[in-house]
Every structure is written in structure tokens, then in C-alpha cells.
Amino acid sequence: MPDSIPLVNLKLMHDEIADELQQAVREVIDSNWFVGGPVFQRFAAGFATYCGVDYCIPCGSGTDAIHLALRAALGIGDGEQEVITVSHTFVGTVEAIAQAGYQPVLVDVNPQTYLMDLDQVEKAITSRTRAIVPVHLYGQMVDMPRLAQIARTHDLVIIEDAAQCHGAAFDGYKPGQLSRAAAFSFHPGANLGAWGDAGAVVTQHEPLAQTILMLSDHGRQAKHEHGEVGMNSRTDAIQAAVLNTKLRHLDRWNKVRRQVADWYREELSGDDTCILPAVDPKAGHVYHQFVIQVNDRNDLLKHLQNEGIGAGIHYPIPVHEQPAYEFLGLAPQDLPVTHELCKRILSLPIYPGMTRPQVRRVTGLVRSAVAV
């Protein structure tokens, strides 16, 4: 059997910059400054600059980042105030909203892009709505200029879930530039990934940044002085060192991801059995995942895995169909596009260093399987 092709190849990326990573981690070890400190501050400043915003507050995870941004922007919810988001996302998006004290209101996604349907957002706004959390899924951003206009019209806050969009843009705007804040995850598999859990909030608003910094550090206002009930959610210095190192390579890696995606589109063009998501011409896509829609998705997944191809599913059970979120009172068919997509979407391997022959092998196996 030919060599296997993983869904994500972290080893390939890490081997490429191994000396840089070792030097960065050694700096932290030699300093003995593992929480906060100069390496942490360097990453906070560097990622803010990269995102084109004034402030970055690294924290413990992407889920924490959404939670902290909501709390800082709106305070703790009363359980009846609403925040609109989507069901086609990782559960952490909705989890963060609920944990901040807000009622999640889930809307359907656009059937072409698989991103938040902004027409449905407008229909879902009520007198109880306080915020909107768009999810920039698979590496493509939601139409932020239009969403920002909707938010202004209804006096709502936007907190972006940018966990899969490191380096992405829409019409030239990056996450955090048209919203109150954007929340990033640095999960190891992300385009910019740590060696463990980490996240960050980026924002243009200084008071919000200061509040998030306080809340993420036990509500600390000064040494031994805690003004609010906070939490322990800090990116440690070793993760910051890894992220600092990888940030220097992120644009190059994203360029390679776009090239791999172009190869996939070329190889799968004209095949009506594989539906590819639409890419808005204004979107600067960074392809965290490359997904297709097919019939008999589970059979194709097994076939690829048997051939050594590390395909995957993002996400097989939408949030509104999860047992933990039965309290939302949504039936599967209440979000029909999401319900159907989650039975048909399959993620194909994509990562920096993937070659065109590997793409041809994957697409050849997909074509032969779905043609049967």
C-alpha cells in the first residue's frame, strides 16, 4: 500500500522549524518565567499587530476567549438575554455563550458557503438579543461588512469566533476589525497551533482589553486585590514561545494551503457527485479544512481510511441535536440546511507540505468511490 496521508501533518510542520522551536522553548526554560513575562508579552504584541488591531489578550483556549469577550462586553447574562450563533460549529462556541449566562439562539447556515446565513440572523433578532457570534468556519470569514451593518442597525455587539481563521480576511478586513472582539483558538491542529490548549481575544477597544485581562487572571486588579469573580485562563509562556515561532511562518503556510485547495478544486472540477463549498470572491480563505459534500459520506470515509487516507468529519452531530442542548427546544429539522449538511460533509487532508501527487491520490480514490 502507498504511504498513508494524514488529515493533518503536524510532524512535517514541526520538523521544518525544529531548531527555531527548540531555541524559543529554551529561552523560556532559561528565564524560568513560565506564566506571563517577556515571551508572553512578545506574542500578545505580535499577534495584535498581525491581526491589525491594538490589543491581544492570550488566554487558555478558544472557548475561554469567546466566554471572556462576552463577559467583558456585556457582563454576565440573566439566562433570558439572547446571543445568536450557528449550530454548524464546534460545540465550544455555544458552550461559551451558555456559560456566560446567555440563551443561545441558533440559526441555519448558507447552503453554498456553510457559513452563518445572515438573512436568518436578521429574522432571529428580538428585543432580548444582545450579541451575534459569527463563526468563520473552515478558514472562510462571514461577510463582516454586512453583519456589522446589521449589528449597528439593532445596536448589537459582535464577538467573532475566529478559531479557524488565522490570517483570513473579508474584503480586506481581518477578524477583530469590524467587531467588538474576535476570539481565536490555538488548538494544535489550527493553522496557528500551540503545543497544547491556548487562545486569545483581539480587539480595538482598550477598556474591553483591560477587562478581559483582569477576568482571565482571577479578576485581579492589583496584587492580592480581586475586583470581580474571574477565572484562570492564561496562555503559558512555553505556548507563547511556540506561537511566536510559528507566527513567522503563518502567511507562507496559508499560501501553501490555498495552493493545495486549488489543486483539489482542479482535480474535482466537473464531478457532480462532489459538491464543493462556494468561496466568496471577497474572502481571503485560509483553508483550515477542505470539505466536500457527497452521498454515502460514511461509506466514503471508511473507504479512504482503509486506503490510508486520514479523512474526517467536521461536524457529524450539529449542536442543536446534541443531548446537552436539548434545553434549546430545537428539533433536527428546525435547521434543515445544517441537519442535511452534517450527514454529507467530509474533510479531506490539507496541510502545509502536502504535494500535488498526494492530492491526486486522494481525489482519485474519492472519484472512484463516489462513481460506484
Contacts in CASP RR format, 6 or more apart in sequence:
PFRMAT RR
TARGET T0000
AUTHOR 0000-0000-0000
METHOD contacts of the structure
MODEL  1
MPDSIPLVNLKLMHDEIADELQQAVREVIDSNWFVGGPVFQRFAAGFATY
CGVDYCIPCGSGTDAIHLALRAALGIGDGEQEVITVSHTFVGTVEAIAQA
GYQPVLVDVNPQTYLMDLDQVEKAITSRTRAIVPVHLYGQMVDMPRLAQI
ARTHDLVIIEDAAQCHGAAFDGYKPGQLSRAAAFSFHPGANLGAWGDAGA
VVTQHEPLAQTILMLSDHGRQAKHEHGEVGMNSRTDAIQAAVLNTKLRHL
DRWNKVRRQVADWYREELSGDDTCILPAVDPKAGHVYHQFVIQVNDRNDL
LKHLQNEGIGAGIHYPIPVHEQPAYEFLGLAPQDLPVTHELCKRILSLPI
YPGMTRPQVRRVTGLVRSAVAV
1 307 0 8 1.000
1 308 0 8 1.000
2 361 0 8 1.000
4 308 0 8 1.000
4 309 0 8 1.000
4 310 0 8 1.000
5 308 0 8 1.000
5 309 0 8 1.000
5 310 0 8 1.000
5 349 0 8 1.000
5 354 0 8 1.000
5 358 0 8 1.000
5 361 0 8 1.000
5 362 0 8 1.000
6 310 0 8 1.000
6 349 0 8 1.000
6 351 0 8 1.000
7 310 0 8 1.000
7 311 0 8 1.000
7 312 0 8 1.000
7 347 0 8 1.000
7 349 0 8 1.000
8 189 0 8 1.000
8 349 0 8 1.000
8 350 0 8 1.000
8 351 0 8 1.000
9 349 0 8 1.000
9 351 0 8 1.000
9 353 0 8 1.000
9 354 0 8 1.000
10 188 0 8 1.000
10 189 0 8 1.000
10 351 0 8 1.000
12 351 0 8 1.000
12 352 0 8 1.000
12 353 0 8 1.000
13 246 0 8 1.000
13 253 0 8 1.000
13 351 0 8 1.000
13 352 0 8 1.000
13 353 0 8 1.000
14 21 0 8 1.000
17 245 0 8 1.000
17 246 0 8 1.000
17 249 0 8 1.000
20 245 0 8 1.000
20 248 0 8 1.000
21 242 0 8 1.000
21 245 0 8 1.000
24 39 0 8 1.000
24 241 0 8 1.000
24 242 0 8 1.000
24 244 0 8 1.000
24 245 0 8 1.000
25 238 0 8 1.000
25 241 0 8 1.000
25 242 0 8 1.000
27 39 0 8 1.000
27 241 0 8 1.000
28 34 0 8 1.000
28 39 0 8 1.000
28 237 0 8 1.000
28 238 0 8 1.000
28 240 0 8 1.000
28 241 0 8 1.000
31 37 0 8 1.000
31 38 0 8 1.000
31 39 0 8 1.000
31 237 0 8 1.000
33 39 0 8 1.000
33 237 0 8 1.000
34 236 0 8 1.000
34 237 0 8 1.000
34 238 0 8 1.000
35 234 0 8 1.000
35 236 0 8 1.000
35 237 0 8 1.000
36 234 0 8 1.000
36 236 0 8 1.000
36 237 0 8 1.000
36 240 0 8 1.000
37 237 0 8 1.000
39 237 0 8 1.000
39 240 0 8 1.000
39 241 0 8 1.000
39 244 0 8 1.000
40 58 0 8 1.000
40 235 0 8 1.000
40 236 0 8 1.000
40 237 0 8 1.000
40 240 0 8 1.000
42 240 0 8 1.000
42 244 0 8 1.000
43 56 0 8 1.000
43 58 0 8 1.000
43 235 0 8 1.000
43 240 0 8 1.000
43 241 0 8 1.000
43 243 0 8 1.000
43 244 0 8 1.000
43 247 0 8 1.000
44 56 0 8 1.000
44 57 0 8 1.000
44 58 0 8 1.000
44 200 0 8 1.000
44 240 0 8 1.000
45 56 0 8 1.000
46 56 0 8 1.000
46 244 0 8 1.000
46 247 0 8 1.000
47 56 0 8 1.000
47 58 0 8 1.000
47 184 0 8 1.000
47 200 0 8 1.000
47 202 0 8 1.000
47 243 0 8 1.000
47 247 0 8 1.000
48 54 0 8 1.000
48 55 0 8 1.000
48 56 0 8 1.000
48 202 0 8 1.000
50 167 0 8 1.000
50 247 0 8 1.000
50 250 0 8 1.000
51 167 0 8 1.000
51 174 0 8 1.000
51 175 0 8 1.000
51 176 0 8 1.000
51 177 0 8 1.000
51 182 0 8 1.000
51 202 0 8 1.000
52 174 0 8 1.000
52 177 0 8 1.000
53 174 0 8 1.000
53 176 0 8 1.000
53 177 0 8 1.000
53 202 0 8 1.000
53 203 0 8 1.000
53 204 0 8 1.000
54 203 0 8 1.000
54 204 0 8 1.000
54 206 0 8 1.000
54 209 0 8 1.000
55 202 0 8 1.000
55 203 0 8 1.000
55 204 0 8 1.000
55 205 0 8 1.000
55 206 0 8 1.000
55 208 0 8 1.000
55 209 0 8 1.000
56 200 0 8 1.000
56 201 0 8 1.000
56 202 0 8 1.000
57 68 0 8 1.000
57 200 0 8 1.000
57 201 0 8 1.000
57 202 0 8 1.000
57 203 0 8 1.000
57 209 0 8 1.000
57 212 0 8 1.000
57 213 0 8 1.000
57 216 0 8 1.000
58 198 0 8 1.000
58 199 0 8 1.000
58 200 0 8 1.000
58 234 0 8 1.000
58 235 0 8 1.000
58 240 0 8 1.000
59 65 0 8 1.000
59 68 0 8 1.000
59 198 0 8 1.000
59 199 0 8 1.000
59 200 0 8 1.000
59 201 0 8 1.000
59 212 0 8 1.000
59 216 0 8 1.000
59 233 0 8 1.000
59 234 0 8 1.000
59 235 0 8 1.000
60 197 0 8 1.000
60 198 0 8 1.000
60 199 0 8 1.000
60 216 0 8 1.000
60 233 0 8 1.000
60 234 0 8 1.000
60 235 0 8 1.000
61 185 0 8 1.000
61 187 0 8 1.000
61 197 0 8 1.000
61 198 0 8 1.000
61 199 0 8 1.000
61 233 0 8 1.000
62 92 0 8 1.000
62 96 0 8 1.000
62 163 0 8 1.000
62 183 0 8 1.000
62 184 0 8 1.000
62 185 0 8 1.000
62 186 0 8 1.000
62 187 0 8 1.000
62 199 0 8 1.000
62 200 0 8 1.000
63 92 0 8 1.000
63 93 0 8 1.000
63 95 0 8 1.000
63 96 0 8 1.000
63 185 0 8 1.000
64 96 0 8 1.000
64 199 0 8 1.000
64 216 0 8 1.000
64 231 0 8 1.000
64 233 0 8 1.000
65 96 0 8 1.000
65 183 0 8 1.000
65 184 0 8 1.000
65 185 0 8 1.000
65 199 0 8 1.000
65 200 0 8 1.000
65 201 0 8 1.000
66 92 0 8 1.000
66 93 0 8 1.000
66 96 0 8 1.000
66 97 0 8 1.000
66 133 0 8 1.000
66 159 0 8 1.000
66 161 0 8 1.000
66 183 0 8 1.000
67 96 0 8 1.000
67 99 0 8 1.000
67 100 0 8 1.000
68 183 0 8 1.000
68 201 0 8 1.000
68 212 0 8 1.000
68 215 0 8 1.000
68 216 0 8 1.000
68 231 0 8 1.000
68 233 0 8 1.000
69 159 0 8 1.000
69 180 0 8 1.000
69 181 0 8 1.000
69 183 0 8 1.000
69 201 0 8 1.000
69 203 0 8 1.000
69 208 0 8 1.000
69 212 0 8 1.000
70 83 0 8 1.000
70 96 0 8 1.000
70 97 0 8 1.000
70 100 0 8 1.000
70 102 0 8 1.000
70 131 0 8 1.000
70 133 0 8 1.000
70 159 0 8 1.000
71 100 0 8 1.000
71 211 0 8 1.000
71 215 0 8 1.000
72 181 0 8 1.000
72 208 0 8 1.000
72 211 0 8 1.000
72 212 0 8 1.000
72 215 0 8 1.000
73 131 0 8 1.000
73 157 0 8 1.000
73 159 0 8 1.000
73 180 0 8 1.000
73 181 0 8 1.000
73 208 0 8 1.000
74 81 0 8 1.000
74 100 0 8 1.000
74 102 0 8 1.000
74 130 0 8 1.000
74 131 0 8 1.000
74 157 0 8 1.000
75 100 0 8 1.000
76 100 0 8 1.000
76 101 0 8 1.000
77 100 0 8 1.000
77 101 0 8 1.000
77 102 0 8 1.000
77 130 0 8 1.000
78 101 0 8 1.000
79 101 0 8 1.000
79 102 0 8 1.000
79 103 0 8 1.000
80 103 0 8 1.000
80 128 0 8 1.000
81 101 0 8 1.000
81 102 0 8 1.000
81 103 0 8 1.000
81 128 0 8 1.000
81 129 0 8 1.000
81 130 0 8 1.000
82 102 0 8 1.000
82 103 0 8 1.000
82 104 0 8 1.000
82 105 0 8 1.000
82 126 0 8 1.000
82 128 0 8 1.000
82 129 0 8 1.000
82 130 0 8 1.000
83 97 0 8 1.000
83 100 0 8 1.000
83 102 0 8 1.000
83 103 0 8 1.000
83 104 0 8 1.000
83 105 0 8 1.000
83 129 0 8 1.000
83 130 0 8 1.000
83 131 0 8 1.000
83 132 0 8 1.000
83 133 0 8 1.000
84 105 0 8 1.000
84 106 0 8 1.000
84 107 0 8 1.000
84 121 0 8 1.000
84 124 0 8 1.000
84 125 0 8 1.000
84 129 0 8 1.000
84 131 0 8 1.000
84 132 0 8 1.000
84 133 0 8 1.000
85 93 0 8 1.000
85 94 0 8 1.000
85 97 0 8 1.000
85 104 0 8 1.000
85 105 0 8 1.000
85 106 0 8 1.000
85 107 0 8 1.000
85 116 0 8 1.000
85 132 0 8 1.000
85 133 0 8 1.000
85 134 0 8 1.000
85 135 0 8 1.000
85 161 0 8 1.000
86 93 0 8 1.000
86 106 0 8 1.000
86 107 0 8 1.000
86 108 0 8 1.000
86 109 0 8 1.000
86 115 0 8 1.000
86 116 0 8 1.000
86 134 0 8 1.000
86 135 0 8 1.000
86 338 0 8 1.000
87 94 0 8 1.000
87 106 0 8 1.000
87 107 0 8 1.000
87 108 0 8 1.000
87 318 0 8 1.000
87 319 0 8 1.000
87 320 0 8 1.000
87 321 0 8 1.000
87 330 0 8 1.000
87 335 0 8 1.000
87 338 0 8 1.000
88 109 0 8 1.000
88 114 0 8 1.000
88 135 0 8 1.000
88 137 0 8 1.000
88 315 0 8 1.000
88 318 0 8 1.000
88 319 0 8 1.000
88 338 0 8 1.000
88 341 0 8 1.000
88 342 0 8 1.000
89 135 0 8 1.000
89 137 0 8 1.000
89 161 0 8 1.000
89 315 0 8 1.000
89 319 0 8 1.000
90 163 0 8 1.000
90 314 0 8 1.000
90 315 0 8 1.000
91 315 0 8 1.000
91 319 0 8 1.000
91 322 0 8 1.000
91 324 0 8 1.000
93 133 0 8 1.000
93 135 0 8 1.000
93 161 0 8 1.000
93 319 0 8 1.000
94 104 0 8 1.000
94 106 0 8 1.000
94 319 0 8 1.000
94 325 0 8 1.000
96 183 0 8 1.000
97 104 0 8 1.000
97 133 0 8 1.000
98 104 0 8 1.000
102 130 0 8 1.000
102 131 0 8 1.000
103 128 0 8 1.000
104 319 0 8 1.000
104 325 0 8 1.000
104 328 0 8 1.000
105 124 0 8 1.000
105 129 0 8 1.000
106 319 0 8 1.000
106 320 0 8 1.000
106 328 0 8 1.000
106 330 0 8 1.000
106 335 0 8 1.000
107 116 0 8 1.000
107 117 0 8 1.000
107 120 0 8 1.000
107 121 0 8 1.000
107 123 0 8 1.000
107 124 0 8 1.000
107 335 0 8 1.000
108 117 0 8 1.000
108 120 0 8 1.000
108 335 0 8 1.000
108 336 0 8 1.000
108 337 0 8 1.000
108 338 0 8 1.000
109 115 0 8 1.000
109 116 0 8 1.000
109 117 0 8 1.000
109 337 0 8 1.000
109 338 0 8 1.000
109 341 0 8 1.000
110 116 0 8 1.000
110 117 0 8 1.000
110 337 0 8 1.000
111 337 0 8 1.000
111 341 0 8 1.000
112 277 0 8 1.000
112 278 0 8 1.000
113 140 0 8 1.000
113 277 0 8 1.000
113 278 0 8 1.000
113 279 0 8 1.000
113 280 0 8 1.000
114 137 0 8 1.000
114 138 0 8 1.000
114 277 0 8 1.000
114 291 0 8 1.000
114 341 0 8 1.000
114 345 0 8 1.000
115 134 0 8 1.000
115 135 0 8 1.000
115 136 0 8 1.000
115 137 0 8 1.000
115 140 0 8 1.000
115 141 0 8 1.000
115 142 0 8 1.000
116 134 0 8 1.000
116 135 0 8 1.000
116 142 0 8 1.000
116 147 0 8 1.000
117 337 0 8 1.000
118 142 0 8 1.000
118 143 0 8 1.000
118 146 0 8 1.000
118 147 0 8 1.000
118 150 0 8 1.000
121 132 0 8 1.000
121 147 0 8 1.000
121 150 0 8 1.000
122 150 0 8 1.000
125 150 0 8 1.000
125 154 0 8 1.000
125 156 0 8 1.000
129 154 0 8 1.000
129 156 0 8 1.000
130 156 0 8 1.000
130 157 0 8 1.000
131 156 0 8 1.000
131 157 0 8 1.000
131 158 0 8 1.000
131 159 0 8 1.000
132 147 0 8 1.000
132 150 0 8 1.000
132 151 0 8 1.000
132 156 0 8 1.000
132 157 0 8 1.000
132 158 0 8 1.000
132 159 0 8 1.000
133 158 0 8 1.000
133 159 0 8 1.000
133 160 0 8 1.000
133 161 0 8 1.000
134 142 0 8 1.000
134 144 0 8 1.000
134 147 0 8 1.000
134 158 0 8 1.000
134 160 0 8 1.000
134 161 0 8 1.000
135 142 0 8 1.000
135 161 0 8 1.000
135 163 0 8 1.000
136 142 0 8 1.000
136 160 0 8 1.000
136 161 0 8 1.000
136 162 0 8 1.000
136 163 0 8 1.000
136 164 0 8 1.000
136 165 0 8 1.000
136 168 0 8 1.000
136 175 0 8 1.000
137 164 0 8 1.000
138 164 0 8 1.000
138 277 0 8 1.000
138 287 0 8 1.000
138 288 0 8 1.000
138 289 0 8 1.000
138 290 0 8 1.000
138 291 0 8 1.000
138 314 0 8 1.000
139 164 0 8 1.000
139 165 0 8 1.000
139 168 0 8 1.000
139 191 0 8 1.000
139 285 0 8 1.000
139 286 0 8 1.000
139 287 0 8 1.000
139 288 0 8 1.000
139 289 0 8 1.000
140 165 0 8 1.000
140 168 0 8 1.000
140 277 0 8 1.000
140 279 0 8 1.000
140 280 0 8 1.000
140 283 0 8 1.000
140 284 0 8 1.000
140 285 0 8 1.000
141 162 0 8 1.000
141 165 0 8 1.000
141 168 0 8 1.000
141 169 0 8 1.000
141 170 0 8 1.000
141 175 0 8 1.000
141 283 0 8 1.000
141 284 0 8 1.000
142 160 0 8 1.000
142 170 0 8 1.000
143 170 0 8 1.000
143 171 0 8 1.000
143 280 0 8 1.000
143 282 0 8 1.000
144 160 0 8 1.000
144 170 0 8 1.000
144 171 0 8 1.000
144 173 0 8 1.000
144 177 0 8 1.000
144 178 0 8 1.000
144 179 0 8 1.000
145 170 0 8 1.000
145 171 0 8 1.000
145 173 0 8 1.000
145 178 0 8 1.000
147 158 0 8 1.000
147 178 0 8 1.000
148 158 0 8 1.000
148 178 0 8 1.000
148 179 0 8 1.000
150 156 0 8 1.000
151 157 0 8 1.000
151 158 0 8 1.000
151 179 0 8 1.000
157 179 0 8 1.000
157 180 0 8 1.000
158 178 0 8 1.000
158 179 0 8 1.000
158 180 0 8 1.000
159 179 0 8 1.000
159 180 0 8 1.000
159 181 0 8 1.000
159 182 0 8 1.000
159 183 0 8 1.000
160 175 0 8 1.000
160 176 0 8 1.000
160 179 0 8 1.000
160 181 0 8 1.000
160 182 0 8 1.000
160 183 0 8 1.000
161 182 0 8 1.000
161 183 0 8 1.000
162 168 0 8 1.000
162 175 0 8 1.000
162 176 0 8 1.000
162 182 0 8 1.000
162 183 0 8 1.000
162 184 0 8 1.000
163 183 0 8 1.000
163 184 0 8 1.000
163 185 0 8 1.000
163 187 0 8 1.000
163 190 0 8 1.000
164 185 0 8 1.000
164 190 0 8 1.000
164 191 0 8 1.000
164 288 0 8 1.000
164 289 0 8 1.000
165 175 0 8 1.000
165 184 0 8 1.000
165 286 0 8 1.000
165 288 0 8 1.000
166 184 0 8 1.000
166 190 0 8 1.000
166 191 0 8 1.000
166 192 0 8 1.000
166 250 0 8 1.000
166 254 0 8 1.000
166 286 0 8 1.000
166 288 0 8 1.000
167 174 0 8 1.000
167 191 0 8 1.000
167 250 0 8 1.000
167 251 0 8 1.000
167 254 0 8 1.000
167 286 0 8 1.000
168 174 0 8 1.000
168 175 0 8 1.000
168 283 0 8 1.000
168 284 0 8 1.000
168 285 0 8 1.000
168 286 0 8 1.000
169 283 0 8 1.000
169 284 0 8 1.000
170 280 0 8 1.000
170 282 0 8 1.000
170 283 0 8 1.000
170 284 0 8 1.000
171 282 0 8 1.000
172 282 0 8 1.000
172 284 0 8 1.000
175 182 0 8 1.000
175 184 0 8 1.000
175 202 0 8 1.000
176 182 0 8 1.000
176 202 0 8 1.000
176 203 0 8 1.000
176 204 0 8 1.000
177 204 0 8 1.000
180 203 0 8 1.000
180 205 0 8 1.000
180 208 0 8 1.000
181 201 0 8 1.000
181 202 0 8 1.000
181 203 0 8 1.000
181 205 0 8 1.000
181 208 0 8 1.000
181 212 0 8 1.000
182 201 0 8 1.000
182 202 0 8 1.000
182 203 0 8 1.000
183 199 0 8 1.000
183 200 0 8 1.000
183 201 0 8 1.000
184 192 0 8 1.000
184 199 0 8 1.000
184 200 0 8 1.000
184 201 0 8 1.000
184 202 0 8 1.000
185 198 0 8 1.000
185 199 0 8 1.000
186 192 0 8 1.000
186 193 0 8 1.000
186 194 0 8 1.000
186 196 0 8 1.000
186 197 0 8 1.000
186 198 0 8 1.000
186 199 0 8 1.000
186 200 0 8 1.000
186 235 0 8 1.000
186 239 0 8 1.000
186 243 0 8 1.000
187 193 0 8 1.000
187 194 0 8 1.000
187 196 0 8 1.000
187 197 0 8 1.000
188 194 0 8 1.000
188 195 0 8 1.000
188 196 0 8 1.000
190 288 0 8 1.000
191 250 0 8 1.000
191 253 0 8 1.000
191 254 0 8 1.000
191 257 0 8 1.000
191 286 0 8 1.000
191 288 0 8 1.000
192 243 0 8 1.000
192 246 0 8 1.000
192 247 0 8 1.000
192 250 0 8 1.000
193 242 0 8 1.000
193 243 0 8 1.000
193 246 0 8 1.000
194 235 0 8 1.000
194 239 0 8 1.000
194 242 0 8 1.000
194 243 0 8 1.000
195 238 0 8 1.000
195 239 0 8 1.000
195 242 0 8 1.000
196 239 0 8 1.000
197 239 0 8 1.000
198 235 0 8 1.000
198 236 0 8 1.000
198 239 0 8 1.000
198 240 0 8 1.000
198 243 0 8 1.000
199 235 0 8 1.000
200 235 0 8 1.000
201 209 0 8 1.000
201 212 0 8 1.000
203 209 0 8 1.000
203 212 0 8 1.000
214 220 0 8 1.000
214 221 0 8 1.000
214 227 0 8 1.000
214 228 0 8 1.000
214 230 0 8 1.000
215 228 0 8 1.000
215 230 0 8 1.000
215 231 0 8 1.000
216 230 0 8 1.000
216 231 0 8 1.000
216 232 0 8 1.000
216 233 0 8 1.000
216 234 0 8 1.000
217 230 0 8 1.000
217 232 0 8 1.000
217 234 0 8 1.000
218 226 0 8 1.000
218 230 0 8 1.000
218 231 0 8 1.000
218 232 0 8 1.000
219 226 0 8 1.000
219 227 0 8 1.000
219 228 0 8 1.000
219 229 0 8 1.000
219 230 0 8 1.000
219 231 0 8 1.000
220 226 0 8 1.000
220 227 0 8 1.000
221 227 0 8 1.000
235 243 0 8 1.000
252 352 0 8 1.000
253 352 0 8 1.000
254 286 0 8 1.000
254 287 0 8 1.000
256 352 0 8 1.000
256 353 0 8 1.000
256 354 0 8 1.000
257 286 0 8 1.000
257 287 0 8 1.000
257 288 0 8 1.000
257 350 0 8 1.000
257 351 0 8 1.000
257 352 0 8 1.000
258 285 0 8 1.000
258 286 0 8 1.000
258 287 0 8 1.000
260 287 0 8 1.000
260 290 0 8 1.000
260 350 0 8 1.000
260 351 0 8 1.000
260 353 0 8 1.000
260 354 0 8 1.000
260 359 0 8 1.000
261 285 0 8 1.000
261 287 0 8 1.000
261 290 0 8 1.000
261 350 0 8 1.000
263 356 0 8 1.000
263 359 0 8 1.000
263 360 0 8 1.000
264 276 0 8 1.000
264 290 0 8 1.000
264 348 0 8 1.000
264 350 0 8 1.000
264 359 0 8 1.000
264 362 0 8 1.000
264 363 0 8 1.000
265 276 0 8 1.000
267 359 0 8 1.000
267 360 0 8 1.000
267 363 0 8 1.000
267 364 0 8 1.000
268 274 0 8 1.000
268 276 0 8 1.000
268 292 0 8 1.000
268 363 0 8 1.000
268 366 0 8 1.000
268 367 0 8 1.000
271 367 0 8 1.000
271 370 0 8 1.000
273 294 0 8 1.000
273 295 0 8 1.000
273 367 0 8 1.000
273 370 0 8 1.000
273 371 0 8 1.000
274 292 0 8 1.000
274 293 0 8 1.000
274 294 0 8 1.000
274 366 0 8 1.000
274 367 0 8 1.000
274 370 0 8 1.000
275 292 0 8 1.000
275 293 0 8 1.000
275 294 0 8 1.000
275 344 0 8 1.000
276 292 0 8 1.000
276 293 0 8 1.000
277 291 0 8 1.000
277 293 0 8 1.000
279 285 0 8 1.000
287 350 0 8 1.000
289 314 0 8 1.000
289 347 0 8 1.000
289 350 0 8 1.000
290 347 0 8 1.000
290 348 0 8 1.000
290 349 0 8 1.000
290 350 0 8 1.000
291 314 0 8 1.000
291 345 0 8 1.000
291 346 0 8 1.000
291 347 0 8 1.000
291 348 0 8 1.000
292 345 0 8 1.000
292 346 0 8 1.000
292 348 0 8 1.000
292 366 0 8 1.000
293 341 0 8 1.000
293 344 0 8 1.000
293 345 0 8 1.000
293 346 0 8 1.000
294 300 0 8 1.000
294 344 0 8 1.000
294 346 0 8 1.000
294 366 0 8 1.000
294 370 0 8 1.000
295 344 0 8 1.000
295 370 0 8 1.000
296 370 0 8 1.000
297 313 0 8 1.000
297 343 0 8 1.000
297 344 0 8 1.000
297 345 0 8 1.000
297 346 0 8 1.000
299 369 0 8 1.000
300 311 0 8 1.000
300 346 0 8 1.000
300 366 0 8 1.000
300 369 0 8 1.000
300 370 0 8 1.000
301 311 0 8 1.000
301 312 0 8 1.000
301 313 0 8 1.000
301 346 0 8 1.000
303 365 0 8 1.000
303 369 0 8 1.000
304 310 0 8 1.000
304 311 0 8 1.000
304 362 0 8 1.000
304 365 0 8 1.000
304 366 0 8 1.000
304 369 0 8 1.000
305 311 0 8 1.000
307 365 0 8 1.000
309 348 0 8 1.000
309 349 0 8 1.000
309 361 0 8 1.000
309 362 0 8 1.000
309 365 0 8 1.000
310 349 0 8 1.000
311 346 0 8 1.000
311 347 0 8 1.000
311 348 0 8 1.000
311 349 0 8 1.000
312 346 0 8 1.000
312 347 0 8 1.000
313 345 0 8 1.000
313 346 0 8 1.000
313 347 0 8 1.000
314 345 0 8 1.000
314 347 0 8 1.000
315 342 0 8 1.000
316 342 0 8 1.000
317 342 0 8 1.000
318 332 0 8 1.000
318 335 0 8 1.000
318 338 0 8 1.000
318 339 0 8 1.000
318 342 0 8 1.000
319 325 0 8 1.000
320 328 0 8 1.000
320 330 0 8 1.000
320 332 0 8 1.000
320 334 0 8 1.000
320 335 0 8 1.000
320 338 0 8 1.000
321 332 0 8 1.000
321 339 0 8 1.000
321 342 0 8 1.000
332 339 0 8 1.000
333 339 0 8 1.000
348 362 0 8 1.000
348 366 0 8 1.000
349 358 0 8 1.000
349 362 0 8 1.000
END
